[in-house]
Amino acid sequence: MALDIGEKASVEEHHYEKHDDDFAQAKQAADDEHQLTLIQAIHRHPNAVLWSVLLSTCIVMEGYDIVLISSFFAQPAFSRKYGHYQPDSGTYQITASWQNGLNNAGTVGTILGAFGNGLFSHKYGYRPVLFTSLVSICAFIFISVFAPSLPVLLVGQFLCGIPWGVFATMAPAYASEICPLALRGYLTVYVNLCWAFGQLISAGVQSAFSAGSSQWSYRIPFAIQWAWPVPLFIILYFAPESPWHFVRLGNLGMAEKMVARLGSPSQRHLAKQKVAMMVHTNELEKSLNDDTSYLQCFKGIDLRRTEIACMAFAAQPFCGSSMAGTPTYFFVQAGLPTNISFRMSIGGLGIASVGTIISWFLMSYVGRRTLYLWGLAGLSAVLIIVGFISVGNSHSVAGNYGQASLMIVWLFVYYMTVGPICYAIISEVSSTRLRTKSVCISRIVYYIAKIICDVINPYMLNPTAGNWKGKTGFFWGACAAVFFVWTFFRLPETKGRTFEELDILFANRVPAREFDKYRIDAYAEGEGAMNKTH
């Protein structure tokens, strides 16, 4: 049975009956959120933009290494060190089982890191957890750089994965909490741009070392990861904590200080007003459910919100990113020379970065749901076409380059739709009190999905296993089509909604396809709180 808005409004009214001034300030802050344009938001909240961008840079490290280890499978020096000679091809190859192990070791580590982040960030805040992660990764990188064997390298990748899991789940949650509504989508989507930057830097570094024959042609790319933690540690020392964290703790004085730090000097007098809105949202959610454990994410209203976040993230690996998201190895197996494969990967990842920037403008006009839905349709179409080309021209030079070119198209479509928009979705669909845990759960589901896909993909693509080459596109294209169907029926539109408004829509169990048809006033009483517009 849907929650009655009138009952909920009376709960809020009772809480605020002795604090009418706070209620008025909260309502004014919510109204200001809706009226704020992008340019005004940047002008009034420059520090929020700065700190969100700087802390999201942590994602560069994960993006860098995810491409690094998978692309090493196509590097002759790495294969000679860790692989086995294949008489049929006259080359050294890392077996499909070890490819799975190395790809998934880091992913298993990220699951632990994401789970721990959900526990500790809620209790201690974002900064202490991020400090600890940066210190840890400095030590763990050493193992990967000097690994004498595949088992040691696997352990190094697993340990590095733990802080990567923290970075990947903290950045979108932090961005969504420190930014006003007009900036929220842009700065959560920026997280994906950092991922693309990391992959682009990784591809460029590997291209420079791809022809090397010594052990340093793969050890130096590993060692370059040490370039990130020290400057990030300095940045983090000066970064403000999320004001929402202090609101959840009841420390409103510190919350106001953090809001003041995030805004321009001319806006600091409005800090109390903005904190009043946060308190109003927090109290609304407490009136619905005061439990903030992981278990609550799977109960009642929050179960639906968790499903949306998890499925939106799981679509990323299943729509073909195991095959096309790290394209160097696919290019080699498709028949392109190694040096050309690395260069095309750089070009493709550069185009991917442009696609993310384009997504900023598209999501402001068409919304999250539409962009995500038709992005999946485009990805499915590209992969199925690759499969047909492989069937018809599997041994021709033109066919090889045709498949490689379509993989670059896939990267562009992915980074313009599903890749970046997912971060906006997962940061918006959860309640504020469960946000960190919800983001962590969805990221863990992503990692589990990625493990499944990374296990399947080498056995289809690797010449020592299935050797499907481009025909692998049929499988991933079908998976993308399945997620297209789920998106059509289950993914709501969250563009332009405050967290309070989303709470009300979910509490009333509004169908996903009708989210944009309601006008919400979180401060009105009774039926006036929610009206269908068309």
N, C-alpha and C positions, 0 to 999 in steps of 0.2 A: 504493500500500500504506500502510495506516495506521501512524503512528509508534507504536512499542511504549513504553508507559508505563514499563515496567521499565527499558528502556534509558535513557530520559530521566531517570528517578529516579537511576540510577547515575551519570549525568553530574553531576547536582546534588550527589549524595553525595560524589563525588570532590572537587568544588570546596570543599565545606564540611567535609571530614574533619579539617582542621586548625583549623576554626573552629566547633566544636560549639556554642559559646555564641551565635554569630551565627545559626546555623541555628535554635536553640531560640527566640531572640528573634523571628526572622522568622515562625516558626510561631505564636507567641503573638500577634503583631500581626495575622496573618491571621484567627485565631480571634476576636480582639476585634472585627475588622471585621464579621464575621457576627453577632455578638451585640449590636452597637451599635444602639439604636433611634434614630428620628429626633430625639426630644427630647434624648436623651443626646448625639447627634452635634452638635447645635446648641450644647449646653452646653459640650462639651469642645473644640469647634473653632469658636468664634465668629469668630475672625479669618479663617478660611478662607471662611466665609459672607460676611463683610464685603468682603474683597478680590475674591472671585468676582463678587459683585453689582456692585461699583463698576467693575471693569474690563469687565464685560459691557455696561455702559452705553454703551460705544463703538458698539454695534450700533444704538443709537437713531439715530445719524447716518445710517446706511445706510437704515434703515426710513423715516426722515423724507424723504429725498430721492427714494427709489424711488416713493413715492406722489406727491411734489411734481411731478415732471416730467410724469408721465402725467395727473395731474389738471389741470394747466395747459391741456391740450388742450381742456378744457371751459370755460375761463375766457375771456370775451369780450375783455378787455384784452390778454391774451397772444396770442390768435388774431389780433387786429387788428395787433399789432406784427410777428408772425412768419408769419402765415398769408396765404391768398389768398381773395378774395371769390368766393363761390359763388352765382351768380344764381338757381339753382333753389331754394335754401333761404333766400336773402337774408342769409346769415351768412358770417363769415370762418372758414375751416377750415385746420388744419395738415394737409397731405396725408398719406396713409398712408405714403408712402416716408420723409417727414421724421419722422413719428411713430416709425417703425421705427428711424431713425437716432439720434434723441434717446434713445429707450428703451434701445437697444443700445450706445450709445457708453460709457455708464457701466459696462455689463456687460462689455464688452471690457476696459475698464480694470481691473475687479475680477479678471478672469482673470489678468492680469499681476501684480496685487497678491497674489493667493492663491499663485501659483507662487513668487514671490519670498519670501513669508513662509515657505513650506516649506523653502526653502534657508537663509535667514538665521536664522530662529528656532532651528533645530536647532543651528546653529553658535554663535550669540551669545546665545541666550535670548530670552524674550518681551519683556522690558522695552525693550531698545535698539531693537528693530524697531518697537515701538509708539510710542516717543518720536519716531522719525524720521517715522512716518506722521502723527502729530498735527501736527508742524511743517509737513509738506508740504500737508496739506489746508487749512491756514489761507491759504496762497498760492493754491491752486487754486480756492477758493470765490470769490475776487475775480473770476475770469474769468466765472463764471456770472452773478454779480450785475450786471456791467456789459457783458455781451455785446451788441454792436450788431446782430448778425445770427445767423441759424441756424447757419452754419458755426462761428462763434466759440463759440456756446453748446454746440455739439456737442463742440468741443475741451475746453471747461471740464468738461463731464460726463465725458468720457473720463479726464481727469487726476484728477478727484475719485474716480473709480472705483478707482484704484490703491490709495489708503489704505483705501477701503471694503472691498476684498478682503482686506486685512490684518486689519481689525477683525472681519470675518465669520468668518474661519478661526481667528483666535487665541482668541476668547472661549470657544468650546466646548472647545477643547483645554486651555486654561488651567484652566477650571472642573473638568474631569475629573481633572486632575493634582493639584490642591491639596485636593480634598475627599475625605473618607472614603466608603466604599461607601454608607452610609445617606443621604448628601447628594448623591451624584453625579448621580442622575437629576433631582432637583429643580433643581440649580443649572445643569446643562446645558440643561434645558428653560426655565429663566429667560431664557436667551439669546433664545428666541422671544418671550417676553413683552416684552423690550426692543424687539424688532422691531415688535411690535404697538403699543407706546407711541410709537415713532417715527412710525408711520403715523397714530396717533390725533392726536398733536400736529400733524403736517402737515395732516391734514384740518381740524382746528380752526383753524389759522392761515389756511388757504385759504378756509374758510367766512367768516372775518372780512373777508377782502379780495376775496371773489368778486364783489361788486357794484361794486368800484372800477373807474374808467375810465382812471386814469393808469398810467404805467409802474411806479410804486412798488407797485402792487397785486400784481405778481409779483416785483419786485426785493427787496422787504422779506422775503417768505418765503424767498428764497434767502439773504439776508444773516443771517437768524436762525441759520443753521448755524454762524456764528462764536461762538455762545454756548457751544458744547460743548468745543472743544479746550483752552482755558485751564484750567478746573477739572479736566478729565481729566488734563492734564499735571501738575498739582499732586498729584493722587491717585496717578498712576503713579510719581512721584518717591519716594513712601514705600512703594509696594507691594513685597511680596517676590517674588523669582523662584521659578519652579516648582522644588521639590526634585528632581523627576525629571530636570530638565535637568542638575543637578550630579551626579546618580547616573550618568547617561549619560557625563558627562565624567570620572567617577572621583573627583570632589572630594566625598568623603563628609562632610568637616567642614562645608562650606558647606551641603550637603543637610540635615544635622542642624540647623543654624542656621535654615534656612528652615522646617523642620517645627516647630521650637520657636516661631517667630513666628506660625505659622498656628494653633496650639493655645492653649488657656487656660493660665495660669501653672501650674495644678495638673497639667497633662498634659505639661509640657515635659521631665520626666525620662524620658518614653517615646519621645523623639525618636530615640534610637539604635535602639530596637526597630522603629520604623516604617521607618527607613531600611534596616534589615536586610531587611525584607520587600521593599522596592523593589529592593534589590540582588539578592535571590533571584529576583524576576521578571525583572530585566534579564539575569541570568546564564542563566535558563531560555530566554529568547528568543535570546540569543547562541549557546546550544548548538543551537538550531534553525537559525538563520541570523544571521550577524554583519553582513550588508550592510544599510546604512541609506540607500541611494540611492533616488531615485524609481523606478528600474527594478525594484528588489526588490518594490515594491508590486504588480507584475504577474507575479510568479513564485511557483511552488509554493503553499504554504498561504496566503500573503498575497494571492494573486490572488482567492481566494474572498472574503476579508475586504474587499478593495478593491471587488469587485463589489457586495457588500451595501451598503457605504457610498455608492457612486455611484448605485445604483438607488434607494435610499431617498431620496436628495436629488433625483434627477431626477424622481421622482414629484410633487414639489411644483408645479413649473410645469405639468406635463402633466395634473394632476388639475383644472385649471381656474383657477389663480390669475392667469393673464394676463387672464382675463375677469372674474373675481369678486374677486380679491385686491386690486385697485385699482378699486373699483366706481363711482366718480363718473362716469367717461366712459360706462360701460355704462348707468347710470341715465339720463343725458341722451339717449343713442341709443335707449333704451327708451321715451322720450316724456315723462319727468318734467321739470319746470322746473329750471333750473340751481340756484337757491337751495335747492330741496327736495332735489336730488341731493347737494349738499354736506352738508346736514344729515343725510340718511340715511346717508351715508358715515361721518360722525362716530359716529352711533348704532351702525352695524354694527361699526366698529372698536373701540368701547367694549365691545360684546358679545364681540368677539374676544378682548379682554384678559381678560374673565371666563372665557371658554372655556379659555384657557391655564392659569389658576389651577385650574380644575376638573380639567384633565388631570393636575396634580400628584397629586391624590387618586386618580384612576382608575388611573394607571399603577402605583401601589403595590399595587393589588388585582388588576387584570386583566393587567398586564404590558405590555411594549412591543409585542410581536408582535400580540396580540389587538386592542389599541387602534388600531394602525396599519392592520391588515387591515380591520376593520369601519368605520374612518374612511373609507377609500377607497370602500367599498361605499356609505356614506351620501352622499359627495360625488358619486359617479356618479349615484345616484338623483335627487338634487336638480337636477343639471344637465339630466338628461333630462326631468324634469318641466317645467323652465323652457322647454325646447325645444318641448314639446307645448303649453304655454300660448301661446307666441309664434305657433305655427301656427294655433291656434283663436281667439285674441283679440288679434291683433297690433295692432289699431287702437283698442281700447277702453281707457278709463281704468282700469277694474278689472283688465284684463290687464296693463297697464303696472305698476301697483302690486303686482300679484301676483308678477310677475317680480322686481321690486325687493325684495320681502319675502323671496322665496326666496334671493336673493343674500345677504341678511343671515343667513339660516339656514345657507347655505353657509359664510359666514365663521365662524359659531359652531362648526360641525362641524369645519372645517379647523383652527381654533385650539385645539380640544379634542383633536384626534387627530394627523393627519398633520403639521401645522405644527410643534408643539413636540416631539413624540416623535422626530422625525427627528434632532434634535440629540443626544438621549440615545443613539440607535442609532449614529450616526457616531462618537461619542466613545468607545464601548465595544467596537465590533467590531474595531478596529485593534489591532495590537500596540503596546506602549508605546514601543518604539524607532522605530516608523514612524508614530506617531500624528499628528504635525504634518503630515507629507507626505500621509498617508492622508486626513486632514480636508481638506487643500488640494486634493488630486485630486478628492475627492467634491464639493467646492464648485465647482471648475472645471467638472465635469460638469454641476452644477446651472446654472451660468451659461450654458454652451453650450445646455442644454435651454431655458433661459429666453430666449436669443436666438432659437432656433427658434420657440418659442411666441409671442414678442413680434413676430416677423416675420409669422407666420400670422394672429394674432388681429386686427390692424387691417384686414387685407384682407377678413376675414369680417365685421367689425363696422362699419367706417367707411362712412358714407353715400356717400362718393366711390368706394367699391370694391364689395365684395359686398353690404353693407347687409343682412346676415342677421339682425341684432338678436338676439333671444332664441334663435333657432334655432341659434346658435353653440353653445349648450349641448349639442346632440346630439354634436358633435365631441369636446368636452372630456369629456363623460360617458363616451364610448366609450374614450377614452384612460385615464381613471381605472379603468375596468373591466379593461383590460389589465394595469395595475400591481397590481390586486387579485389577479389570477391569479399574477403573479410573486411577490407577497408570500406567498401561501399556500404555495408550494413552496420558496422560497429564504430567507425572512427568519427567523432564529433568535430565540429568547427569551433576552435577556441580563440580565434583572432578577435582582438578588441574587447576581451572579457577580463575584468578584474578577478582576482582569486575568490572574492566573496560571491560574485555572480556565478562563477563556475561551481562553487559549493552548492548554491541554490538549484542550479540546473541539474546537477547530479543527485541532489537530495530528492528532487521531484521526479527522478527517473525519466527525464525527457529523452525521447529516441534520438539516436545520433544524427539522423538526417534532418532533425528539426531544431537543432541547437541555435542556428542563426535566425530562427523565426520568432524568437522571444525577446521582449524588452524587459530587462531586469532592473529593479530598484531595490538594492539590498537594505535600504534604510526606510522603506515604506512599510505600512502595516497592512495585514490581511491580503486581499486579492490584488491590491495595487502593486505588490512586490513583483509580480510576474504576469506579463500579458503577451499573448500571441499577436504578432503584428501582421502576419500574412500566412 
